[in-house]
Amino acid sequence: MMSKGGTGVRGRSGRLTRRQAMQGLGAVIGSAAVLQGAGGTARAASAGVVQAAAVGPYDPDWLPAGVRSRFVQDVNGLTMHVLEAGFEDDGRPALLLLHGFPELAYSWRHVMAPLAEAGYHVIAPDQRGYGRTTGWSPDYDGDLRPFSRLNAVRDALALVSAFGYRTVDAVIGHDFGSPIAAWCAVARPDVFHAVALMSAPFGGTPEWPFDTAAGAAPAAAPAAPDIYEEMARLPRPRKHYQRYYRTREANENMWRAPQGVHDFLRAYYHHKSADWAENRPYRLAGWTAEEAAKMPTYYIMDLDMGMAETVAREMPTAAEVAANRWLPDRELRVYSEEYGRNGFQGGLQWYRSGVIADEPLTFAGRTIDIPSLFIAGSSDWGAYQRPGSLERMQERACTDMRGVHFVDGAGHWVQQEQPAETVRLLLDFLRAA
């Protein structure tokens, strides 16, 4: 199975040069000084302004057979931590997997080996701001441009280039990785030959005013009420989680959660999964405060509460935790160790970088014209949280949409909750793309 055009190979022979091998070895040796447990976090002395110290690759016991942890240097200014499967053979076509928040490359652990068994070289990085990738700043008052959507595309391009690929059979993104995958498809369809979006629909690119040269610009529409102010004035005052994630206090609230990072993440993942029985999503009538307030509190929070307090109310019982098969405590510990060490600000910078609106205008009006796929859990509100986005993705933003699938038994974490069905849908799509 070759990538389109026969160009998806690593270098000329697919093998690392001696220089590349030595660089990779140096990255591992240079970053392997510390492997800290959950109680030994390396939090910065300056309130999270300095990134936590580098650590080495994962203990192999953390990973499924056939998946390895490694580092790649000089990736658009980063030393990027990557999980990799299907690396044994040269000449395989590549798949790039992009995670969301609060996740890691580890979120793809259940699907990587099956995709590799189908013949792919599967590459899943800890994205900028996350996990064991270094070279980014968590400074709340720092420059947000490194976290812009199009710089994330540059991160993806630099990574696949470092692996020696000119083309990638598909870029696959989940949650916040979904819009990054979409922008990869918008900006560089010559590199990324197909795209799969999970849990977060792509509503399309921005647009410039059109056909206004002959006369005065059309009168501006009356300003709509500020929905965020309207949420705060509801009888039960509310706020949007993305607005909260942009605040200075959000990182400290989750990092220093009274219940601890491990239990915070346990409650957060549970609350957004199919295990939480109240996740019964449906299309909202419109983008109004009253309609938005029908969503669970992990999206439309109580005004006076942080996220740590919000999800604490939905903490699963000890029996529910013990019965969890898609995220047992030993696997959750990987997340809690990483976020306990780094905090959450690196991921939160992505939410804050949405104010950078000039770069996307370069691609105003452009559509995704490569084969596209959307997957979400049947119990995932993510597909409906912004009314109209799912429809715009299917009708306008993606011109070659091959399928929209809602997976039973999954909430927001579809590739973790139902990995076998996720793999089946992806492979069916890739074979036809």
C-alpha positions as CSV (number, residue, x, y, z in Angstrom):
1,M,0.0,0.0,0.0
2,M,1.7,3.2,-1.2
3,S,0.7,6.8,-0.7
4,K,-0.6,8.7,-3.6
5,G,2.0,9.5,-6.2
6,G,4.5,7.2,-4.5
7,T,6.0,10.1,-2.6
8,G,5.1,9.1,1.0
9,V,8.3,7.5,2.0
10,R,11.0,8.5,4.5
11,G,13.8,10.2,2.6
12,R,15.2,8.5,-0.4
13,S,15.5,5.1,1.1
14,G,13.1,5.5,4.1
15,R,16.0,5.1,6.5
16,L,17.3,7.6,9.0
17,T,20.7,9.1,8.1
18,R,23.5,8.8,10.7
19,R,23.1,12.5,11.5
20,Q,19.3,12.1,12.1
21,A,19.9,9.0,14.3
22,M,22.4,10.9,16.4
23,Q,20.0,13.9,16.7
24,G,17.2,11.6,17.8
25,L,19.5,9.9,20.3
26,G,20.7,13.2,21.6
27,A,17.1,14.3,22.1
28,V,16.3,11.3,24.2
29,I,19.5,11.5,26.3
30,G,19.2,15.2,26.7
31,S,15.7,15.0,27.9
32,A,15.9,11.9,30.0
33,A,17.3,13.5,33.2
34,V,14.0,13.2,35.1
35,L,11.1,10.7,35.2
36,Q,8.8,12.1,37.9
37,G,5.9,10.4,39.6
38,A,2.6,12.1,40.3
39,G,3.8,13.4,43.7
40,G,7.1,14.8,42.3
41,T,5.8,17.4,39.8
42,A,8.3,20.0,38.5
43,R,6.1,23.1,38.7
44,A,7.8,26.3,37.8
45,A,8.8,28.6,40.6
46,S,7.3,31.6,38.7
47,A,3.7,30.6,38.8
48,G,3.7,28.6,35.6
49,V,5.5,31.1,33.4
50,V,8.4,28.7,32.7
51,Q,7.7,25.3,31.1
52,A,8.3,22.3,33.3
53,A,11.6,20.5,33.0
54,A,12.0,18.1,30.1
55,V,11.6,14.4,30.8
56,G,12.4,11.3,28.9
57,P,10.3,9.0,26.8
58,Y,7.4,6.9,28.2
59,D,8.1,3.7,30.1
60,P,7.4,1.0,27.4
61,D,5.0,-0.6,29.9
62,W,2.6,2.3,29.6
63,L,2.1,1.6,25.9
64,P,0.4,-1.2,23.9
65,A,2.6,-3.6,22.0
66,G,3.8,-2.1,18.7
67,V,3.7,1.6,19.9
68,R,6.8,3.4,21.0
69,S,7.6,6.8,22.5
70,R,10.4,9.0,21.1
71,F,11.5,12.6,20.5
72,V,12.0,14.5,17.2
73,Q,14.1,17.6,17.3
74,D,13.8,20.9,15.3
75,V,10.1,20.7,14.7
76,N,9.2,24.4,14.0
77,G,11.2,25.3,17.1
78,L,10.0,22.4,19.2
79,T,11.4,19.2,20.5
80,M,8.3,17.1,19.9
81,H,7.4,14.0,21.9
82,V,5.8,11.5,19.5
83,L,4.1,8.1,19.8
84,E,4.7,6.0,16.8
85,A,3.4,2.7,15.4
86,G,4.2,0.9,12.1
87,F,7.8,2.1,12.3
88,E,9.4,-1.3,11.6
89,D,9.1,-1.2,7.8
90,D,10.2,1.4,5.4
91,G,7.9,2.8,2.7
92,R,4.6,2.8,4.5
93,P,2.1,5.6,3.9
94,A,1.8,7.9,6.9
95,L,-1.2,8.9,9.1
96,L,-0.9,11.9,11.3
97,L,-3.1,11.9,14.5
98,L,-3.7,15.2,16.3
99,H,-5.2,15.2,19.9
100,G,-7.3,17.7,21.7
101,F,-7.8,19.1,25.2
102,P,-7.1,18.0,27.9
103,E,-5.5,15.1,26.1
104,L,-2.1,13.9,24.8
105,A,-0.7,11.7,22.0
106,Y,-1.6,8.9,24.4
107,S,-5.3,9.5,23.6
108,W,-4.7,7.6,20.4
109,R,-3.1,4.5,22.1
110,H,-6.0,2.2,21.4
111,V,-6.2,2.9,17.6
112,M,-2.5,3.2,16.7
113,A,-1.5,-0.5,16.5
114,P,-4.6,-1.5,14.6
115,L,-4.0,1.2,12.0
116,A,-0.4,0.1,11.8
117,E,-1.5,-3.5,11.2
118,A,-3.4,-2.2,8.2
119,G,-0.1,-1.0,6.7
120,Y,0.3,2.5,7.9
121,H,3.1,4.4,9.7
122,V,1.1,6.1,12.4
123,I,2.5,9.3,14.0
124,A,0.8,10.9,17.0
125,P,2.6,13.9,18.6
126,D,2.1,15.7,21.9
127,Q,1.1,19.0,20.3
128,R,2.6,22.4,21.2
129,G,1.7,23.1,24.8
130,Y,1.2,19.5,25.8
131,G,2.9,16.6,27.5
132,R,6.6,16.0,26.9
133,T,6.9,18.3,23.9
134,T,9.2,21.2,24.8
135,G,10.0,24.6,23.3
136,W,6.8,26.5,24.0
137,S,5.9,29.1,26.7
138,P,3.0,28.8,29.1
139,D,3.3,32.5,30.0
140,Y,-0.3,33.9,30.2
141,D,1.0,37.3,29.2
142,G,3.3,36.0,26.4
143,D,2.9,35.9,22.7
144,L,-0.1,33.8,21.5
145,R,0.9,33.6,17.8
146,P,2.9,30.3,18.3
147,F,-0.5,28.8,19.3
148,S,-2.4,30.0,16.3
149,R,-4.2,27.6,14.0
150,L,-1.8,28.1,11.1
151,N,1.3,27.8,13.3
152,A,-0.2,24.5,14.4
153,V,-0.4,23.6,10.7
154,R,3.3,24.5,10.4
155,D,4.1,22.2,13.4
156,A,2.3,19.4,11.5
157,L,4.2,20.1,8.3
158,A,7.5,20.3,10.1
159,L,6.9,17.0,11.8
160,V,6.0,15.0,8.8
161,S,8.9,16.5,6.9
162,A,11.2,15.5,9.8
163,F,10.0,11.9,9.3
164,G,10.9,12.2,5.6
165,Y,7.4,12.4,4.2
166,R,6.3,14.6,1.3
167,T,2.7,13.5,1.5
168,V,0.5,12.0,4.2
169,D,-2.4,9.7,3.4
170,A,-4.6,11.4,6.0
171,V,-4.5,13.8,8.9
172,I,-6.9,12.8,11.7
173,G,-7.9,15.2,14.5
174,H,-10.0,14.9,17.6
175,D,-11.5,17.8,19.7
176,F,-9.1,20.8,19.3
177,G,-7.1,18.6,17.0
178,S,-10.1,18.6,14.6
179,P,-9.9,22.2,13.5
180,I,-6.1,21.9,13.2
181,A,-6.6,18.9,10.9
182,A,-9.2,20.9,9.0
183,W,-6.8,23.8,8.5
184,C,-4.1,21.4,7.4
185,A,-6.5,20.3,4.7
186,V,-7.4,23.9,3.8
187,A,-3.9,25.1,3.6
188,R,-1.9,22.1,2.2
189,P,-4.1,19.6,0.3
190,D,-0.9,18.8,-1.7
191,V,0.6,17.3,1.5
192,F,-2.5,16.0,3.3
193,H,-4.5,13.8,0.9
194,A,-7.5,13.1,3.2
195,V,-8.9,14.4,6.5
196,A,-10.9,12.9,9.3
197,L,-12.5,15.2,11.9
198,M,-13.7,13.9,15.2
199,S,-16.1,15.4,17.7
200,A,-15.7,19.0,16.5
201,P,-17.2,20.0,13.2
202,F,-15.4,22.5,10.9
203,G,-17.8,25.3,10.0
204,G,-15.6,26.7,7.3
205,T,-13.1,29.5,6.6
206,P,-13.9,33.2,7.0
207,E,-15.0,35.5,4.2
208,W,-14.2,38.9,3.0
209,P,-17.0,41.4,2.1
210,F,-17.9,40.5,-1.5
211,D,-19.0,42.6,-4.6
212,T,-18.8,46.0,-2.8
213,A,-16.6,47.9,-5.2
214,A,-19.4,49.5,-7.2
215,G,-21.1,51.2,-4.4
216,A,-21.3,51.8,-0.7
217,A,-20.9,48.8,1.6
218,P,-24.2,47.3,2.6
219,A,-25.6,48.6,5.8
220,A,-24.4,46.7,8.8
221,A,-26.9,44.4,10.4
222,P,-28.1,45.4,13.8
223,A,-25.8,44.2,16.5
224,A,-27.0,41.0,18.1
225,P,-27.2,40.8,21.8
226,D,-24.0,39.6,23.4
227,I,-24.7,36.0,24.1
228,Y,-22.2,35.8,26.9
229,E,-23.8,38.7,28.7
230,E,-27.1,37.1,28.1
231,M,-25.9,33.9,29.7
232,A,-24.8,35.8,32.8
233,R,-28.3,37.3,33.1
234,L,-30.2,34.0,33.0
235,P,-32.2,33.0,36.1
236,R,-29.5,30.5,36.7
237,P,-26.5,32.6,35.6
238,R,-24.1,30.8,33.2
239,K,-20.9,31.2,31.2
240,H,-19.4,29.5,28.2
241,Y,-16.5,27.1,29.0
242,Q,-14.3,28.5,26.2
243,R,-14.7,32.0,27.6
244,Y,-13.7,30.6,31.0
245,Y,-10.7,28.8,29.5
246,R,-9.3,32.2,28.3
247,T,-9.2,33.6,31.8
248,R,-6.1,33.9,33.9
249,E,-7.6,31.8,36.7
250,A,-8.6,28.7,34.7
251,N,-5.2,27.0,34.8
252,E,-4.7,27.4,38.5
253,N,-8.3,26.2,39.1
254,M,-7.7,22.9,37.3
255,W,-4.0,22.5,38.2
256,R,-4.5,23.1,41.9
257,A,-7.9,21.5,42.0
258,P,-9.0,20.7,45.6
259,Q,-9.6,17.1,44.6
260,G,-6.2,16.8,42.9
261,V,-5.4,16.6,39.2
262,H,-6.0,12.9,39.0
263,D,-9.6,13.1,40.4
264,F,-10.2,16.3,38.4
265,L,-9.4,14.5,35.2
266,R,-11.4,11.4,36.2
267,A,-14.5,13.5,36.7
268,Y,-13.9,15.6,33.6
269,Y,-13.5,12.5,31.3
270,H,-16.4,10.8,32.9
271,H,-18.7,13.9,32.6
272,K,-18.1,14.1,28.9
273,S,-18.3,10.3,28.2
274,A,-21.2,7.9,27.4
275,D,-20.8,6.7,31.0
276,W,-22.6,9.9,32.2
277,A,-26.2,9.0,31.6
278,E,-27.3,12.6,31.1
279,N,-25.4,13.0,27.8
280,R,-28.3,12.9,25.4
281,P,-27.4,15.5,22.8
282,Y,-29.7,17.0,20.2
283,R,-29.7,19.9,17.8
284,L,-30.4,23.3,19.5
285,A,-32.9,25.6,18.0
286,G,-30.4,28.5,17.7
287,W,-27.4,30.3,19.2
288,T,-29.1,32.0,22.1
289,A,-28.4,32.0,25.8
290,E,-31.6,30.1,26.6
291,E,-30.8,27.3,24.1
292,A,-27.1,27.1,25.0
293,A,-28.0,26.7,28.6
294,K,-29.7,23.4,27.8
295,M,-26.2,21.9,27.3
296,P,-24.4,20.2,30.3
297,T,-22.3,22.3,32.6
298,Y,-19.0,21.2,31.1
299,Y,-19.9,23.4,28.2
300,I,-22.2,26.0,29.8
301,M,-20.8,26.4,33.3
302,D,-22.5,28.0,36.3
303,L,-21.3,31.6,36.4
304,D,-19.8,31.3,39.9
305,M,-17.9,28.0,39.5
306,G,-14.6,27.0,38.0
307,M,-14.2,23.8,36.0
308,A,-12.7,21.9,39.0
309,E,-15.9,22.5,41.0
310,T,-18.1,21.9,38.0
311,V,-16.9,18.4,37.3
312,A,-16.5,17.5,41.0
313,R,-20.2,17.3,41.2
314,E,-20.2,14.5,38.6
315,M,-17.3,12.4,40.1
316,P,-18.0,8.7,39.4
317,T,-18.3,6.4,42.3
318,A,-15.5,4.0,43.2
319,A,-17.5,1.2,41.7
320,E,-17.9,3.1,38.4
321,V,-14.2,3.8,38.3
322,A,-13.3,0.2,39.0
323,A,-15.7,-0.9,36.2
324,N,-14.2,1.5,33.6
325,R,-12.6,-0.4,30.8
326,W,-11.8,2.4,28.3
327,L,-9.9,4.5,30.9
328,P,-8.7,2.4,33.9
329,D,-6.9,4.2,36.6
330,R,-3.4,3.1,35.5
331,E,-4.0,4.7,32.1
332,L,-5.6,7.9,33.6
333,R,-2.3,8.1,35.7
334,V,-0.4,8.9,32.5
335,Y,-2.6,12.0,32.0
336,S,-2.5,13.1,35.6
337,E,1.3,12.8,35.8
338,E,1.7,14.9,32.6
339,Y,-0.8,17.6,33.6
340,G,0.4,17.5,37.2
341,R,3.9,18.3,35.9
342,N,3.0,20.9,33.3
343,G,-0.3,22.4,34.3
344,F,-3.0,23.2,31.7
345,Q,-1.9,26.6,30.4
346,G,-0.2,25.2,27.3
347,G,-3.5,23.7,26.1
348,L,-5.5,26.7,27.2
349,Q,-3.3,29.0,25.0
350,W,-5.0,27.4,22.0
351,Y,-8.4,28.6,23.2
352,R,-6.9,32.1,23.8
353,S,-5.3,32.2,20.3
354,G,-8.7,32.4,18.6
355,V,-8.4,36.2,18.8
356,I,-5.7,35.9,16.0
357,A,-8.0,36.5,13.1
358,D,-5.7,37.8,10.4
359,E,-3.9,34.6,9.3
360,P,-7.1,32.6,8.4
361,L,-8.2,35.4,6.1
362,T,-5.4,34.4,3.7
363,F,-7.7,31.4,3.0
364,A,-11.0,33.3,3.0
365,G,-13.7,31.4,1.1
366,R,-11.5,28.3,0.6
367,T,-13.1,24.9,1.1
368,I,-11.8,21.5,2.0
369,D,-11.8,19.6,-1.3
370,I,-9.9,16.4,-0.3
371,P,-11.9,13.4,0.9
372,S,-13.3,14.1,4.3
373,L,-14.9,12.2,7.2
374,F,-16.6,13.1,10.5
375,I,-16.9,10.8,13.5
376,A,-18.4,11.5,16.9
377,G,-20.0,9.6,19.7
378,S,-23.7,9.3,19.9
379,S,-23.5,10.7,23.4
380,D,-21.2,13.7,22.4
381,W,-22.6,17.2,22.6
382,G,-19.5,18.4,20.7
383,A,-21.2,18.0,17.3
384,Y,-24.1,20.3,18.4
385,Q,-22.5,22.8,20.7
386,R,-22.4,25.5,18.0
387,P,-25.7,25.3,16.1
388,G,-25.2,25.1,12.3
389,S,-21.6,24.1,12.3
390,L,-22.4,20.4,11.5
391,E,-24.6,21.4,8.6
392,R,-22.1,24.0,7.2
393,M,-19.4,21.4,7.3
394,Q,-21.4,19.0,5.3
395,E,-23.0,21.4,2.9
396,R,-20.3,24.0,2.3
397,A,-17.0,23.6,4.1
398,C,-16.2,20.1,2.8
399,T,-16.9,19.5,-0.8
400,D,-16.0,15.8,-0.7
401,M,-17.6,14.6,2.5
402,R,-17.6,10.8,2.5
403,G,-19.5,10.2,5.7
404,V,-20.8,11.5,9.0
405,H,-20.9,8.8,11.7
406,F,-22.2,8.8,15.3
407,V,-20.8,5.9,17.2
408,D,-23.0,4.2,19.8
409,G,-21.5,3.7,23.3
410,A,-19.2,6.7,23.0
411,G,-19.3,10.3,24.3
412,H,-16.7,12.9,23.5
413,W,-13.7,10.5,23.7
414,V,-14.8,8.4,20.8
415,Q,-11.4,6.9,19.9
416,Q,-10.9,5.9,23.5
417,E,-14.4,4.8,24.4
418,Q,-15.0,2.8,21.1
419,P,-11.6,2.2,19.5
420,A,-12.6,-0.8,17.4
421,E,-15.5,1.0,15.7
422,T,-13.4,4.1,15.2
423,V,-10.7,2.0,13.5
424,R,-13.2,0.3,11.3
425,L,-14.7,3.6,10.1
426,L,-11.2,5.1,9.5
427,L,-10.0,2.1,7.5
428,D,-13.2,2.0,5.4
429,F,-12.7,5.7,4.6
430,L,-9.0,5.4,3.9
431,R,-9.5,2.4,1.5
432,A,-12.0,4.4,-0.5
433,A,-10.2,7.8,-0.3
